[in-house]
């Protein structure tokens, strides 16, 4: 119902990871840092669930409020990045890894086209890569919680590097078995 109401009105949605423990109402706690964004696409599935594409707009600090039907509620405060610069070499490394990862995935699925702009500033590119390419939800949450752009770029570069290595080894094994 929440997604129906969201799409029918403003399209804004907060995506929060579940945390440890429960609220007084017996609901799973939410992590205090979440992403806020706009629903770009929605695909309704036969069982009533939906696949959605959300464009991240802001990091939010959430202070959960008492439950009032039909939705959970929270007071949200926008979080801003710390002021610091990212080294050019770190920005270039992230861009190259993202390009390589996209090329490798597109070899298997040429329709894969996440809205990533490889010419974006490094902190923005790190956010795009985390949102669309990183598979580990815990790592994505760590990236979301990091307000230091230099650190965030480092986290994403390391995670993407590991994913690229894993995927290239897997692809090499598949290619090798096909040629044998």
N, C-alpha and C positions, 0 to 999 in steps of 0.2 A: 504494500500500500504506500509505503514511504517513497519508493521509486516512482510509482504512478503519480503521486502528488508532486514530486520534485520535477519530473519531466513536464507535467501539465502546467507548471507555474514558472519558477525562476531558473530551474536547471542546476542550481547550486547543490553540492553534496559534500559532506565531510566523510572521509574514509579513515576509520580508526582501527588499529590492531587491538585485539583483545589482550588484556594483561592478566596478572595473577589475581586470584581471589574473586570475591563476589561483592556486589553492592548490598545494602540492607534489604533490597527487594529480591535478592537471590539471583540477580543477573551477573554475567561475567563482567569484571571491571574492564574499562578501556584504558589503553595507554594514554598518558597525558599529552603526547605530541602526536598530531594527526595531520593529514593533508586535506586541504579544502580545494575544490575545483568545480568545473562545469561539465555536465554530461554532454558529450559530443555525439555519441551514437548509442543506440540501444537496439538489441536484437532479442525479441521475446522468444523463448524456447517453448516447446510443446507442453512441458510440465508446469508452465507459469513462471519459472525463473527467467532471468535475463542475463545476457552478456552485455556489458556496458563498456564504453570507452570514455574515460574522464580525463580532461586536461587539467593538470595540477596548476593551481593559481597561488597558493600560499601555504606556508607552514603555520600550524595553529597550536596554541597551548589550550587544552581543554580542561575545564573544571566541571565535572559531571554534576548535574542537578538532579533532584529527586525525580523519579519516573512519573510521567503523566501520560496516560494513554492518548494517542496510540503509539507515540515514539519516545525513545530515549532523548534526553536533552542535555545540553552542555553549554556553558558560557565559553565562547571562543575568543582568544586574543591572538592577533597576528604576530608572528615572530619574524624578526628581520636578521639578515646575515650580519656577522661581525665585519668590521672594516679590516680587510687585509687583501694583499695581492697574491695572485697565483703566478708562479714562475712560468715563463713562456714555454720552457721545455716540458713542464708538467701538462700544460694545456695542449701542446702538440702531441704528446704521448697519448693522452686521452682521445684526441680526435683520430689519430691513426688507428688505435685499438678499436674504436667504435666503427670506423670504416671497414676494417678487416673483418670484424664480427658480422656486420651487416652483409658484406660480400659473401662470407661463408654460409650464412643462413640462406641468403637468396639463391645460392647454388642449389639448395634443396627445395626451396619454395620461393619462386620468383614473384609471388604475390605479396610477400612480406615487405611491408613498407610503413614502418612506424614513423610518426611525424617528428623525426629528429633532424635538427639543423646542425650539421657538422661545423658550420662557421660561427656558431653561437659562442659567446663568452664562456670560458671554462666552467664557472659555477652553474650556468644555465645548461650547458651540455651535460655536465655531471648529473643534474636533476633529470634531464630527458633520458639519458642512458639508464639511470637507475629505474625510472618509471617504466620504460619500454623494453629494456634488454636484460636487466638483472633478474634471475629466476628465484633467488633465495629471498623469501619475504622478510626474514630476520635482518638480512643485510640491507634490504630496501628501507626497513624501519630505522636502522642505524644511520643510513644516509639522510633520511628525513629529519632525524633528531640532531644532526650535526649542523651547527650554525656558523662554523668556521669554513669558508669556501675552500681554502687551501687543504684543509683536512678532508673535506668532502670529496674533492677531486682525487685525493690520494686513495680514499676508501673505494671509490668507484673504479679507478684505474686498476687497482689490485684485484678487485672482484671480477672485473671484465677480463682481465688478463688470465685469471684462473679459468673462467668460463670458456674463453677462446682456446686455451690449451686443451681443455677437456673435449670441447667440440671438435677441434681439429684432429685430435687423436681418434675420436670416434669416427669421424668422417674418413680418415685414412684407413682405419680397419675395414670399414664398409667398402671403400674403393678397392682395397687389396683383395678382399674376398670376391669381389665381382670380376677382377682380372684373372684370378686363379682358376 
